[in-house]
């Protein structure tokens, strides 16, 4: 049901090609993309990898029209189908509205018939480890254990890298909002 890819520290499943999870079923007329309705946040670990292995990809993400640049991360807001704006949502809580909007959304890096267009090592921790409950409920005990170990490993690595390098960059008064070229140089110099 799942495959643990130790090369790129990710969990994948062929079942995702035909997503059956109720949480990720879009409204009629909206492309079915499963959990690729998510808006990814690139942390420093992914940014470092991209800076060292595909600098053009970094600048493409950095300058993406949907990118929101934070000091030590880049958030790329998913495309929201215009039909979402026609919904009557004033009586929904913000969480309910966000959930509804996600069902009308498609990640900018999703490619029809392929899935994620990013190289696996450039995907963030969520994209490398997320498995929906429909798949998770079908896993054997052994598969669940392997999945949980991978998730723990990926998140520990991401947090450790983010904590260490955000402190280092902050001590040098560097951040993605004001000094993107210096951030690129920083990551290329430590590789």
KOLSEFI-712815 format. One record per atom (N, C-alpha, C): residue in three letters; residue number from 1; x, y, z. Coordinates in Angstrom, 3 decimals, decimal comma. Example, Ala and Ser with C-alpha at 12.3 -4.5 7.8 and 13.67 -1.06 7.14 Angstrom:
<vokes>
VOKE  residu  num        xx        yy        zz
VOKE     Ala    1    13,190    -5,690     7,800
VOKE     Ala    1    12,300    -4,500     7,800
VOKE     Ala    1    13,200    -3,300     7,800
VOKE     Ser    2    12,850    -2,250     7,080
VOKE     Ser    2    13,670    -1,060     7,140
VOKE     Ser    2    12,900     0,030     7,870
</vokes>
This chain:
<vokes>
VOKE  residu  num        xx        yy        zz
VOKE     Unk    1     0,819    -1,197     0,000
VOKE     Unk    1     0,000     0,000     0,000
VOKE     Unk    1     0,862     1,259     0,000
VOKE     Unk    2     1,993     1,256     0,780
VOKE     Unk    2     2,924     2,389     0,746
VOKE     Unk    2     4,309     1,874     0,400
VOKE     Unk    3     5,138     2,794    -0,071
VOKE     Unk    3     6,536     2,483    -0,331
VOKE     Unk    3     7,370     3,489     0,447
VOKE     Unk    4     8,326     2,994     1,209
VOKE     Unk    4     9,255     3,854     1,934
VOKE     Unk    4    10,459     4,054     1,023
VOKE     Unk    5    10,651     5,277     0,571
VOKE     Unk    5    11,754     5,622    -0,324
VOKE     Unk    5    12,873     6,231     0,519
VOKE     Unk    6    13,857     5,405     0,862
VOKE     Unk    6    14,959     5,869     1,697
VOKE     Unk    6    15,945     6,738     0,933
VOKE     Unk    7    15,923     6,684    -0,385
VOKE     Unk    7    16,807     7,538    -1,182
VOKE     Unk    7    16,459     9,006    -0,967
VOKE     Unk    8    15,175     9,314    -1,018
VOKE     Unk    8    14,721    10,701    -0,876
VOKE     Unk    8    13,919    10,940     0,404
VOKE     Unk    9    13,984     9,991     1,330
VOKE     Unk    9    13,257    10,122     2,599
VOKE     Unk    9    11,821    10,569     2,375
VOKE     Unk   10    11,073     9,721     1,686
VOKE     Unk   10     9,668    10,029     1,447
VOKE     Unk   10     8,835     8,756     1,480
VOKE     Unk   11     7,548     8,962     1,683
VOKE     Unk   11     6,576     7,876     1,669
VOKE     Unk   11     5,694     8,108     0,452
VOKE     Unk   12     5,553     7,091    -0,367
VOKE     Unk   12     4,705     7,215    -1,556
VOKE     Unk   12     3,732     6,047    -1,614
VOKE     Unk   13     2,649     6,253    -2,355
VOKE     Unk   13     1,661     5,192    -2,539
VOKE     Unk   13     1,048     5,311    -3,923
VOKE     Unk   14     0,945     4,190    -4,602
VOKE     Unk   14     0,295     4,179    -5,920
VOKE     Unk   14    -1,200     4,494    -5,792
VOKE     Unk   15    -1,763     4,258    -4,620
VOKE     Unk   15    -3,183     4,552    -4,400
VOKE     Unk   15    -3,477     6,041    -4,570
VOKE     Unk   16    -2,456     6,877    -4,430
VOKE     Unk   16    -2,653     8,329    -4,578
VOKE     Unk   16    -3,061     8,705    -6,001
VOKE     Unk   17    -2,676     7,882    -6,979
VOKE     Unk   17    -3,027     8,173    -8,371
VOKE     Unk   17    -4,535     8,198    -8,584
VOKE     Unk   18    -5,259     7,469    -7,747
VOKE     Unk   18    -6,719     7,448    -7,824
VOKE     Unk   18    -7,268     7,663    -6,411
VOKE     Unk   19    -7,005     8,836    -5,881
VOKE     Unk   19    -7,352     9,157    -4,488
VOKE     Unk   19    -8,815     8,852    -4,188
VOKE     Unk   20    -9,022     8,091    -3,114
VOKE     Unk   20   -10,375     7,747    -2,677
VOKE     Unk   20   -10,725     8,355    -1,321
VOKE     Unk   21    -9,795     9,109    -0,734
VOKE     Unk   21   -10,035     9,657     0,592
VOKE     Unk   21   -11,136    10,716     0,545
VOKE     Unk   22   -12,171    10,568     1,377
VOKE     Unk   22   -13,286    11,534     1,366
VOKE     Unk   22   -12,840    12,976     1,631
VOKE     Unk   23   -11,817    13,144     2,451
VOKE     Unk   23   -11,309    14,482     2,784
VOKE     Unk   23   -10,798    15,225     1,546
VOKE     Unk   24   -10,341    14,475     0,542
VOKE     Unk   24    -9,697    15,096    -0,616
VOKE     Unk   24   -10,501    14,965    -1,904
VOKE     Unk   25   -11,796    14,790    -1,776
VOKE     Unk   25   -12,660    14,739    -2,960
VOKE     Unk   25   -13,140    16,155    -3,270
VOKE     Unk   26   -12,797    16,662    -4,442
VOKE     Unk   26   -13,186    18,035    -4,766
VOKE     Unk   26   -14,655    18,129    -5,170
VOKE     Unk   27   -15,188    19,327    -5,151
VOKE     Unk   27   -16,554    19,524    -5,649
VOKE     Unk   27   -16,620    19,199    -7,147
VOKE     Unk   28   -17,796    18,947    -7,634
VOKE     Unk   28   -17,999    18,628    -9,046
VOKE     Unk   28   -17,428    19,753    -9,917
VOKE     Unk   29   -16,707    19,344   -10,949
VOKE     Unk   29   -16,124    20,305   -11,879
VOKE     Unk   29   -14,733    20,778   -11,515
VOKE     Unk   30   -14,242    20,385   -10,342
VOKE     Unk   30   -12,900    20,769    -9,902
VOKE     Unk   30   -11,988    19,564   -10,101
VOKE     Unk   31   -10,800    19,819   -10,657
VOKE     Unk   31    -9,857    18,730   -10,919
VOKE     Unk   31    -9,528    17,969    -9,638
VOKE     Unk   32    -9,492    16,651    -9,754
VOKE     Unk   32    -9,190    15,782    -8,616
VOKE     Unk   32    -7,670    15,669    -8,478
VOKE     Unk   33    -7,145    16,207    -7,380
VOKE     Unk   33    -5,699    16,194    -7,160
VOKE     Unk   33    -5,310    15,589    -5,808
VOKE     Unk   34    -6,280    15,074    -5,073
VOKE     Unk   34    -5,987    14,478    -3,768
VOKE     Unk   34    -5,377    15,493    -2,821
VOKE     Unk   35    -4,335    15,067    -2,115
VOKE     Unk   35    -3,712    15,960    -1,135
VOKE     Unk   35    -2,827    17,020    -1,786
VOKE     Unk   36    -2,713    17,011    -3,104
VOKE     Unk   36    -1,965    18,065    -3,806
VOKE     Unk   36    -2,788    19,344    -3,923
VOKE     Unk   37    -3,773    19,477    -3,066
VOKE     Unk   37    -4,528    20,724    -2,933
VOKE     Unk   37    -3,859    21,613    -1,881
VOKE     Unk   38    -2,792    21,106    -1,319
VOKE     Unk   38    -2,037    21,738    -0,237
VOKE     Unk   38    -1,201    22,913    -0,761
VOKE     Unk   39    -0,996    23,918     0,074
VOKE     Unk   39    -0,106    25,050    -0,215
VOKE     Unk   39     1,214    24,795     0,508
VOKE     Unk   40     2,285    24,474    -0,218
VOKE     Unk   40     3,528    24,087     0,456
VOKE     Unk   40     4,310    25,257     1,045
VOKE     Unk   41     5,001    24,957     2,139
VOKE     Unk   41     5,957    25,882     2,730
VOKE     Unk   41     7,332    25,239     2,615
VOKE     Unk   42     8,247    25,941     1,964
VOKE     Unk   42     9,618    25,461     1,822
VOKE     Unk   42    10,427    25,999     2,999
VOKE     Unk   43    10,944    25,064     3,806
VOKE     Unk   43    11,775    25,423     4,949
VOKE     Unk   43    13,230    25,513     4,480
VOKE     Unk   44    14,116    25,861     5,380
VOKE     Unk   44    15,518    26,047     5,013
VOKE     Unk   44    16,175    24,781     4,482
VOKE     Unk   45    15,767    23,607     4,938
VOKE     Unk   45    16,355    22,369     4,429
VOKE     Unk   45    16,105    22,237     2,931
VOKE     Unk   46    14,861    22,415     2,504
VOKE     Unk   46    14,541    22,314     1,077
VOKE     Unk   46    15,201    23,450     0,302
VOKE     Unk   47    15,198    24,635     0,878
VOKE     Unk   47    15,815    25,788     0,211
VOKE     Unk   47    17,302    25,540     0,002
VOKE     Unk   48    17,965    24,984     1,007
VOKE     Unk   48    19,387    24,656     0,887
VOKE     Unk   48    19,630    23,655    -0,243
VOKE     Unk   49    18,822    22,612    -0,282
VOKE     Unk   49    18,974    21,596    -1,330
VOKE     Unk   49    18,757    22,194    -2,714
VOKE     Unk   50    17,739    23,034    -2,834
VOKE     Unk   50    17,441    23,652    -4,127
VOKE     Unk   50    18,570    24,602    -4,525
VOKE     Unk   51    19,078    25,386    -3,586
VOKE     Unk   51    20,170    26,321    -3,885
VOKE     Unk   51    21,417    25,594    -4,370
VOKE     Unk   52    21,652    24,420    -3,842
VOKE     Unk   52    22,852    23,673    -4,207
VOKE     Unk   52    22,690    22,805    -5,445
VOKE     Unk   53    21,482    22,385    -5,743
VOKE     Unk   53    21,294    21,437    -6,840
VOKE     Unk   53    20,538    21,984    -8,041
VOKE     Unk   54    19,808    23,078    -7,870
VOKE     Unk   54    19,005    23,592    -8,991
VOKE     Unk   54    18,643    25,048    -8,714
VOKE     Unk   55    19,645    25,924    -8,818
VOKE     Unk   55    19,463    27,322    -8,439
VOKE     Unk   55    18,325    27,990    -9,205
VOKE     Unk   56    18,117    27,607   -10,467
VOKE     Unk   56    17,006    28,189   -11,233
VOKE     Unk   56    15,663    27,858   -10,584
VOKE     Unk   57    15,550    26,660   -10,016
VOKE     Unk   57    14,319    26,262    -9,323
VOKE     Unk   57    14,092    27,150    -8,098
VOKE     Unk   58    15,182    27,475    -7,391
VOKE     Unk   58    15,047    28,368    -6,233
VOKE     Unk   58    14,460    29,712    -6,655
VOKE     Unk   59    15,042    30,316    -7,685
VOKE     Unk   59    14,564    31,640    -8,118
VOKE     Unk   59    13,150    31,555    -8,676
VOKE     Unk   60    12,822    30,447    -9,301
VOKE     Unk   60    11,458    30,253    -9,803
VOKE     Unk   60    10,459    30,235    -8,642
VOKE     Unk   61    10,802    29,554    -7,579
VOKE     Unk   61     9,941    29,509    -6,388
VOKE     Unk   61     9,928    30,880    -5,704
VOKE     Unk   62    11,100    31,465    -5,551
VOKE     Unk   62    11,217    32,751    -4,856
VOKE     Unk   62    10,385    33,842    -5,543
VOKE     Unk   63    10,414    33,850    -6,870
VOKE     Unk   63     9,708    34,889    -7,631
VOKE     Unk   63     8,314    34,457    -8,087
VOKE     Unk   64     7,872    33,308    -7,642
VOKE     Unk   64     6,545    32,826    -8,050
VOKE     Unk   64     5,491    33,838    -7,597
VOKE     Unk   65     4,521    34,141    -8,455
VOKE     Unk   65     3,494    35,127    -8,081
VOKE     Unk   65     2,709    34,764    -6,814
VOKE     Unk   66     2,622    33,484    -6,493
VOKE     Unk   66     1,874    33,061    -5,302
VOKE     Unk   66     2,771    32,885    -4,076
VOKE     Unk   67     4,057    33,194    -4,222
VOKE     Unk   67     4,996    33,014    -3,107
VOKE     Unk   67     4,859    34,134    -2,082
VOKE     Unk   68     4,880    33,724    -0,828
VOKE     Unk   68     4,930    34,666     0,291
VOKE     Unk   68     6,270    34,401     0,971
VOKE     Unk   69     7,134    35,387     0,925
VOKE     Unk   69     8,481    35,220     1,460
VOKE     Unk   69     8,487    35,603     2,937
VOKE     Unk   70     8,905    34,666     3,761
VOKE     Unk   70     9,092    34,901     5,190
VOKE     Unk   70    10,598    34,935     5,441
VOKE     Unk   71    11,045    35,381     6,593
VOKE     Unk   71    12,488    35,460     6,821
VOKE     Unk   71    13,237    34,142     6,575
VOKE     Unk   72    12,637    33,002     6,986
VOKE     Unk   72    13,352    31,733     6,870
VOKE     Unk   72    12,503    30,621     6,261
VOKE     Unk   73    11,555    30,994     5,435
VOKE     Unk   73    10,742    30,018     4,698
VOKE     Unk   73    10,031    30,729     3,549
VOKE     Unk   74     9,548    29,926     2,613
VOKE     Unk   74     8,775    30,444     1,486
VOKE     Unk   74     7,481    29,640     1,404
VOKE     Unk   75     6,368    30,331     1,477
VOKE     Unk   75     5,034    29,733     1,383
VOKE     Unk   75     4,502    30,001    -0,023
VOKE     Unk   76     4,012    28,957    -0,695
VOKE     Unk   76     3,436    29,134    -2,032
VOKE     Unk   76     1,964    28,755    -1,964
VOKE     Unk   77     1,115    29,765    -2,000
VOKE     Unk   77    -0,342    29,582    -1,898
VOKE     Unk   77    -0,854    28,833    -3,120
VOKE     Unk   78    -1,610    27,777    -2,881
VOKE     Unk   78    -2,187    26,975    -3,969
VOKE     Unk   78    -3,148    27,822    -4,806
VOKE     Unk   79    -3,354    27,395    -6,062
VOKE     Unk   79    -4,337    28,049    -6,935
VOKE     Unk   79    -5,724    27,673    -6,431
VOKE     Unk   80    -6,570    28,658    -6,264
VOKE     Unk   80    -7,942    28,423    -5,817
VOKE     Unk   80    -8,864    28,659    -7,002
VOKE     Unk   81    -9,687    27,663    -7,310
VOKE     Unk   81   -10,630    27,802    -8,417
VOKE     Unk   81   -11,553    28,992    -8,148
VOKE     Unk   82   -11,799    29,820    -9,170
VOKE     Unk   82   -12,653    31,005    -8,980
VOKE     Unk   82   -14,062    30,683    -8,480
VOKE     Unk   83   -14,529    29,470    -8,720
VOKE     Unk   83   -15,879    29,117    -8,259
VOKE     Unk   83   -15,987    29,133    -6,733
VOKE     Unk   84   -14,851    29,049    -6,031
VOKE     Unk   84   -14,876    29,126    -4,570
VOKE     Unk   84   -15,466    30,466    -4,109
VOKE     Unk   85   -15,152    31,525    -4,854
VOKE     Unk   85   -15,626    32,861    -4,476
VOKE     Unk   85   -17,141    33,002    -4,563
VOKE     Unk   86   -17,790    32,077    -5,263
VOKE     Unk   86   -19,246    32,130    -5,406
VOKE     Unk   86   -19,973    31,469    -4,235
VOKE     Unk   87   -19,213    30,788    -3,378
VOKE     Unk   87   -19,826    30,088    -2,244
VOKE     Unk   87   -20,277    31,061    -1,162
VOKE     Unk   88   -21,284    30,656    -0,443
VOKE     Unk   88   -21,779    31,436     0,682
VOKE     Unk   88   -21,064    30,938     1,940
VOKE     Unk   89   -20,016    31,646     2,355
VOKE     Unk   89   -19,197    31,176     3,479
VOKE     Unk   89   -19,212    32,068     4,723
VOKE     Unk   90   -20,016    33,121     4,802
VOKE     Unk   90   -19,919    33,998     5,975
VOKE     Unk   90   -20,261    33,331     7,302
VOKE     Unk   91   -20,993    32,235     7,260
VOKE     Unk   91   -21,389    31,591     8,515
VOKE     Unk   91   -20,437    30,465     8,920
VOKE     Unk   92   -19,387    30,276     8,136
VOKE     Unk   92   -18,399    29,247     8,457
VOKE     Unk   92   -17,327    29,821     9,375
VOKE     Unk   93   -16,769    28,966    10,227
VOKE     Unk   93   -15,605    29,390    11,007
VOKE     Unk   93   -14,436    29,514    10,038
VOKE     Unk   94   -13,362    30,156    10,454
VOKE     Unk   94   -12,194    30,296     9,579
VOKE     Unk   94   -11,634    28,926     9,210
VOKE     Unk   95   -11,610    28,007    10,156
VOKE     Unk   95   -11,114    26,657     9,886
VOKE     Unk   95   -11,985    25,955     8,847
VOKE     Unk   96   -13,301    26,061     8,991
VOKE     Unk   96   -14,216    25,449     8,017
VOKE     Unk   96   -14,044    26,079     6,632
VOKE     Unk   97   -13,881    27,380     6,608
VOKE     Unk   97   -13,683    28,080     5,336
VOKE     Unk   97   -12,366    27,645     4,685
VOKE     Unk   98   -11,302    27,539     5,488
VOKE     Unk   98   -10,007    27,091     4,969
VOKE     Unk   98   -10,103    25,679     4,408
VOKE     Unk   99   -10,791    24,788     5,129
VOKE     Unk   99   -10,976    23,415     4,647
VOKE     Unk   99   -11,741    23,402     3,329
VOKE     Unk  100   -12,785    24,197     3,249
VOKE     Unk  100   -13,585    24,263     2,025
VOKE     Unk  100   -12,735    24,811     0,878
VOKE     Unk  101   -11,953    25,843     1,164
VOKE     Unk  101   -11,106    26,432     0,126
VOKE     Unk  101   -10,084    25,420    -0,384
VOKE     Unk  102    -9,547    24,600     0,507
VOKE     Unk  102    -8,577    23,582     0,098
VOKE     Unk  102    -9,185    22,625    -0,920
VOKE     Unk  103   -10,455    22,308    -0,783
VOKE     Unk  103   -11,086    21,392    -1,744
VOKE     Unk  103   -11,230    22,030    -3,130
VOKE     Unk  104   -11,061    23,332    -3,231
VOKE     Unk  104   -11,104    24,057    -4,504
VOKE     Unk  104    -9,696    24,434    -4,983
VOKE     Unk  105    -8,680    23,909    -4,313
VOKE     Unk  105    -7,305    24,334    -4,565
VOKE     Unk  105    -6,464    23,265    -5,244
VOKE     Unk  106    -5,422    23,732    -5,945
VOKE     Unk  106    -4,437    22,854    -6,580
VOKE     Unk  106    -3,059    23,471    -6,357
VOKE     Unk  107    -2,131    22,681    -5,847
VOKE     Unk  107    -0,756    23,137    -5,663
VOKE     Unk  107    -0,180    23,547    -7,019
VOKE     Unk  108     0,588    24,620    -7,026
VOKE     Unk  108     1,210    25,100    -8,265
VOKE     Unk  108     2,207    24,099    -8,840
VOKE     Unk  109     2,681    23,177    -8,038
VOKE     Unk  109     3,680    22,217    -8,500
VOKE     Unk  109     3,059    20,896    -8,948
VOKE     Unk  110     1,740    20,808    -8,915
VOKE     Unk  110     1,029    19,613    -9,375
VOKE     Unk  110     0,943    19,633   -10,899
VOKE     Unk  111     1,273    18,493   -11,516
VOKE     Unk  111     1,145    18,341   -12,962
VOKE     Unk  111     0,213    17,176   -13,238
VOKE     Unk  112    -0,817    17,458   -14,021
VOKE     Unk  112    -1,825    16,446   -14,346
VOKE     Unk  112    -1,147    15,206   -14,946
VOKE     Unk  113    -1,550    14,040   -14,459
VOKE     Unk  113    -1,005    12,779   -14,948
VOKE     Unk  113     0,346    12,417   -14,365
VOKE     Unk  114     0,962    13,312   -13,618
VOKE     Unk  114     2,285    13,071   -13,046
VOKE     Unk  114     2,290    13,197   -11,526
VOKE     Unk  115     1,537    14,156   -11,019
VOKE     Unk  115     1,597    14,462    -9,593
VOKE     Unk  115     2,542    15,618    -9,366
VOKE     Unk  116     3,374    15,522    -8,353
VOKE     Unk  116     4,282    16,616    -8,013
VOKE     Unk  116     5,375    16,754    -9,061
VOKE     Unk  117     5,576    17,985    -9,530
VOKE     Unk  117     6,608    18,241   -10,535
VOKE     Unk  117     7,966    18,528    -9,905
VOKE     Unk  118     8,012    18,673    -8,586
VOKE     Unk  118     9,279    18,929    -7,910
VOKE     Unk  118    10,086    17,642    -7,788
VOKE     Unk  119    11,401    17,777    -7,865
VOKE     Unk  119    12,269    16,637    -7,590
VOKE     Unk  119    12,013    16,220    -6,140
VOKE     Unk  120    12,006    14,919    -5,847
VOKE     Unk  120    11,695    14,470    -4,481
VOKE     Unk  120    12,516    15,141    -3,380
VOKE     Unk  121    13,787    15,445    -3,643
VOKE     Unk  121    14,591    16,056    -2,574
VOKE     Unk  121    14,235    17,522    -2,322
VOKE     Unk  122    13,426    18,111    -3,214
VOKE     Unk  122    13,009    19,501    -3,028
VOKE     Unk  122    11,634    19,616    -2,373
VOKE     Unk  123    10,943    18,499    -2,200
VOKE     Unk  123     9,627    18,525    -1,558
VOKE     Unk  123     9,793    18,795    -0,065
VOKE     Unk  124     8,821    19,476     0,517
VOKE     Unk  124     8,903    19,746     1,953
VOKE     Unk  124     8,519    18,501     2,764
VOKE     Unk  125     8,659    18,604     4,071
VOKE     Unk  125     8,409    17,456     4,951
VOKE     Unk  125     6,977    16,945     4,841
VOKE     Unk  126     6,009    17,842     4,748
VOKE     Unk  126     4,611    17,414     4,630
VOKE     Unk  126     4,424    16,608     3,354
VOKE     Unk  127     4,907    17,130     2,244
VOKE     Unk  127     4,717    16,450     0,955
VOKE     Unk  127     5,472    15,121     0,889
VOKE     Unk  128     6,560    15,006     1,635
VOKE     Unk  128     7,316    13,751     1,621
VOKE     Unk  128     6,754    12,704     2,567
VOKE     Unk  129     5,889    13,106     3,503
VOKE     Unk  129     5,450    12,136     4,514
VOKE     Unk  129     3,949    11,983     4,669
VOKE     Unk  130     3,166    12,834     4,054
VOKE     Unk  130     1,723    12,772     4,286
VOKE     Unk  130     1,101    11,533     3,647
VOKE     Unk  131     0,342    10,811     4,440
VOKE     Unk  131    -0,461     9,680     3,967
VOKE     Unk  131    -1,855     9,881     4,552
VOKE     Unk  132    -2,860     9,851     3,691
VOKE     Unk  132    -4,234    10,092     4,149
VOKE     Unk  132    -4,734     8,934     5,014
VOKE     Unk  133    -5,807     9,186     5,731
VOKE     Unk  133    -6,350     8,161     6,627
VOKE     Unk  133    -6,892     6,959     5,860
VOKE     Unk  134    -7,388     7,164     4,646
VOKE     Unk  134    -7,895     6,037     3,855
VOKE     Unk  134    -6,793     5,015     3,605
VOKE     Unk  135    -5,602     5,485     3,272
VOKE     Unk  135    -4,467     4,577     3,059
VOKE     Unk  135    -3,951     4,069     4,397
VOKE     Unk  136    -3,792     4,969     5,348
VOKE     Unk  136    -3,230     4,599     6,648
VOKE     Unk  136    -4,027     3,486     7,325
VOKE     Unk  137    -5,337     3,529     7,212
VOKE     Unk  137    -6,183     2,508     7,837
VOKE     Unk  137    -6,003     1,127     7,213
VOKE     Unk  138    -5,431     1,055     6,037
VOKE     Unk  138    -5,228    -0,223     5,353
VOKE     Unk  138    -3,827    -0,799     5,570
VOKE     Unk  139    -2,974    -0,066     6,275
VOKE     Unk  139    -1,600    -0,510     6,473
VOKE     Unk  139    -1,508    -1,627     7,503
VOKE     Unk  140    -0,539    -2,495     7,287
VOKE     Unk  140    -0,234    -3,517     8,284
VOKE     Unk  140     0,490    -2,840     9,448
VOKE     Unk  141     0,620    -3,546    10,547
VOKE     Unk  141     1,344    -3,015    11,704
VOKE     Unk  141     2,783    -2,695    11,325
VOKE     Unk  142     3,393    -3,547    10,527
VOKE     Unk  142     4,775    -3,335    10,079
VOKE     Unk  142     4,875    -2,078     9,225
VOKE     Unk  143     3,931    -1,889     8,310
VOKE     Unk  143     3,933    -0,696     7,459
VOKE     Unk  143     3,702     0,567     8,289
VOKE     Unk  144     2,812     0,487     9,270
VOKE     Unk  144     2,557     1,651    10,135
VOKE     Unk  144     3,814     2,038    10,910
VOKE     Unk  145     4,518     1,028    11,399
VOKE     Unk  145     5,746     1,290    12,149
VOKE     Unk  145     6,788     1,947    11,243
VOKE     Unk  146     6,974     1,408    10,044
VOKE     Unk  146     7,940     1,978     9,094
VOKE     Unk  146     7,552     3,407     8,717
VOKE     Unk  147     6,263     3,634     8,503
VOKE     Unk  147     5,774     4,966     8,157
VOKE     Unk  147     6,060     5,949     9,293
VOKE     Unk  148     5,730     5,571    10,516
VOKE     Unk  148     5,943     6,455    11,665
VOKE     Unk  148     7,418     6,759    11,893
VOKE     Unk  149     8,273     5,771    11,662
VOKE     Unk  149     9,717     5,995    11,797
VOKE     Unk  149    10,205     6,993    10,752
VOKE     Unk  150     9,723     6,859     9,511
VOKE     Unk  150    10,115     7,783     8,447
VOKE     Unk  150     9,630     9,198     8,769
VOKE     Unk  151     8,382     9,320     9,188
VOKE     Unk  151     7,825    10,641     9,519
VOKE     Unk  151     8,656    11,300    10,622
VOKE     Unk  152     8,965    10,545    11,662
VOKE     Unk  152     9,759    11,076    12,772
VOKE     Unk  152    11,132    11,529    12,284
VOKE     Unk  153    11,780    10,705    11,471
VOKE     Unk  153    13,116    11,028    10,959
VOKE     Unk  153    13,090    12,303    10,114
VOKE     Unk  154    12,117    12,402     9,208
VOKE     Unk  154    12,031    13,563     8,316
VOKE     Unk  154    11,791    14,842     9,119
VOKE     Unk  155    10,854    14,800    10,049
VOKE     Unk  155    10,543    16,007    10,822
VOKE     Unk  155    11,674    16,399    11,768
VOKE     Unk  156    12,369    15,423    12,342
VOKE     Unk  156    13,510    15,749    13,202
VOKE     Unk  156    14,607    16,433    12,392
VOKE     Unk  157    14,899    15,883    11,212
VOKE     Unk  157    15,927    16,472    10,354
VOKE     Unk  157    15,541    17,898     9,953
VOKE     Unk  158    14,292    18,080     9,552
VOKE     Unk  158    13,825    19,394     9,110
VOKE     Unk  158    13,885    20,410    10,244
VOKE     Unk  159    13,398    20,038    11,422
VOKE     Unk  159    13,406    20,954    12,576
VOKE     Unk  159    14,832    21,316    12,998
VOKE     Unk  160    15,688    20,304    13,059
VOKE     Unk  160    17,074    20,538    13,473
VOKE     Unk  160    17,760    21,503    12,503
VOKE     Unk  161    17,592    21,268    11,213
VOKE     Unk  161    18,201    22,120    10,196
VOKE     Unk  161    17,640    23,540    10,285
VOKE     Unk  162    16,325    23,657    10,405
VOKE     Unk  162    15,661    24,963    10,474
VOKE     Unk  162    16,143    25,746    11,696
VOKE     Unk  163    16,188    25,095    12,831
VOKE     Unk  163    16,604    25,765    14,067
VOKE     Unk  163    18,047    26,247    13,980
VOKE     Unk  164    18,941    25,361    13,566
VOKE     Unk  164    20,363    25,707    13,509
VOKE     Unk  164    20,624    26,836    12,515
VOKE     Unk  165    20,110    26,678    11,294
VOKE     Unk  165    20,453    27,644    10,246
VOKE     Unk  165    19,683    28,958    10,361
VOKE     Unk  166    18,489    28,944    10,885
VOKE     Unk  166    17,796    30,227    11,087
VOKE     Unk  166    18,532    31,048    12,145
VOKE     Unk  167    19,052    30,393    13,186
VOKE     Unk  167    19,847    31,106    14,201
VOKE     Unk  167    21,134    31,646    13,593
VOKE     Unk  168    21,793    30,818    12,793
VOKE     Unk  168    23,038    31,241    12,155
VOKE     Unk  168    22,804    32,424    11,218
VOKE     Unk  169    21,774    32,335    10,400
VOKE     Unk  169    21,460    33,425     9,468
VOKE     Unk  169    21,046    34,691    10,219
VOKE     Unk  170    20,248    34,521    11,255
VOKE     Unk  170    19,798    35,677    12,042
VOKE     Unk  170    20,989    36,380    12,689
VOKE     Unk  171    21,956    35,613    13,170
VOKE     Unk  171    23,141    36,210    13,802
VOKE     Unk  171    23,966    37,022    12,804
VOKE     Unk  172    23,791    36,733    11,514
VOKE     Unk  172    24,483    37,473    10,453
VOKE     Unk  172    23,576    38,542     9,826
VOKE     Unk  173    22,402    38,721    10,417
VOKE     Unk  173    21,389    39,669     9,910
VOKE     Unk  173    20,978    39,357     8,474
VOKE     Unk  174    20,864    38,066     8,169
VOKE     Unk  174    20,456    37,628     6,832
VOKE     Unk  174    19,090    36,969     6,896
VOKE     Unk  175    18,266    37,247     5,897
VOKE     Unk  175    16,984    36,556     5,782
VOKE     Unk  175    16,533    36,559     4,328
VOKE     Unk  176    15,576    35,711     4,028
VOKE     Unk  176    15,091    35,558     2,651
VOKE     Unk  176    14,382    36,803     2,128
VOKE     Unk  177    13,732    37,542     2,991
VOKE     Unk  177    12,994    38,730     2,549
VOKE     Unk  177    13,934    39,823     2,055
VOKE     Unk  178    15,040    40,022     2,762
VOKE     Unk  178    15,927    41,148     2,471
VOKE     Unk  178    17,223    40,776     1,772
VOKE     Unk  179    17,662    39,532     1,911
VOKE     Unk  179    18,969    39,144     1,379
VOKE     Unk  179    18,933    37,791     0,671
VOKE     Unk  180    18,069    37,573    -0,311
VOKE     Unk  180    17,997    36,232    -0,906
VOKE     Unk  180    19,307    35,773    -1,543
VOKE     Unk  181    20,042    36,689    -2,174
VOKE     Unk  181    21,318    36,304    -2,792
VOKE     Unk  181    22,306    35,837    -1,725
VOKE     Unk  182    22,312    36,514    -0,577
VOKE     Unk  182    23,204    36,123     0,516
VOKE     Unk  182    22,806    34,765     1,087
VOKE     Unk  183    21,525    34,471     1,112
VOKE     Unk  183    21,057    33,161     1,584
VOKE     Unk  183    21,539    32,072     0,635
VOKE     Unk  184    21,424    32,321    -0,666
VOKE     Unk  184    21,915    31,363    -1,668
VOKE     Unk  184    23,401    31,125    -1,447
VOKE     Unk  185    24,165    32,196    -1,320
VOKE     Unk  185    25,611    32,077    -1,112
VOKE     Unk  185    25,915    31,312     0,179
VOKE     Unk  186    25,189    31,609     1,239
VOKE     Unk  186    25,373    30,924     2,519
VOKE     Unk  186    25,218    29,416     2,342
VOKE     Unk  187    24,128    28,998     1,701
VOKE     Unk  187    23,896    27,562     1,551
VOKE     Unk  187    24,890    26,923     0,588
VOKE     Unk  188    25,298    27,635    -0,424
VOKE     Unk  188    26,291    27,081    -1,346
VOKE     Unk  188    27,657    26,975    -0,678
VOKE     Unk  189    27,942    27,858     0,266
VOKE     Unk  189    29,247    27,834     0,935
VOKE     Unk  189    29,354    26,739     1,992
VOKE     Unk  190    28,227    26,277     2,517
VOKE     Unk  190    28,292    25,235     3,558
VOKE     Unk  190    28,147    23,833     2,991
VOKE     Unk  191    27,898    23,742     1,705
VOKE     Unk  191    27,693    22,426     1,086
VOKE     Unk  191    29,001    21,692     0,923
</vokes>
